[in-house]
């Protein structure tokens, strides 16, 4: 099983980015998928998750209305569209997959992790 995150980069405040997570060895259609981030000197924090046949989504408060998580079942990919980026969004972003019956906001409930992609937002 492998999750490959991509799409990070250096942008200015107010810009947009789309992160992508390509899965192999598992079908994301049957897993909960999530994005977490870790800023320097801080703990890993939940950003967004999606699960279930209805693609129920969950977001941390600070990104609601700006970020959108989605999955492309045909391409076996999970995307995170990030609009109106702020300097406080600067972090390494990780994608993850886990049981649909766990707490998708808790990183310990995820089994598979991607390697992370760096997002840097300048002011």
Beta strands, then each sheet from edge to edge (+ up, - down):
strand 1: 2-6
strand 2: 9-12
strand 3: 17-24
strand 4: 32-38
strand 5: 45-51
strand 6: 56-59
strand 7: 67-72
strand 8: 77-82
strand 9: 91-98
strand 10: 110-113
strand 11: 117-122
sheet 1: 1+ 3- 8+ 7-
sheet 2: 2+ 11+ 9- 4+ 5- 6+
sheet 3: 2+ 11+ 9- 10+
end
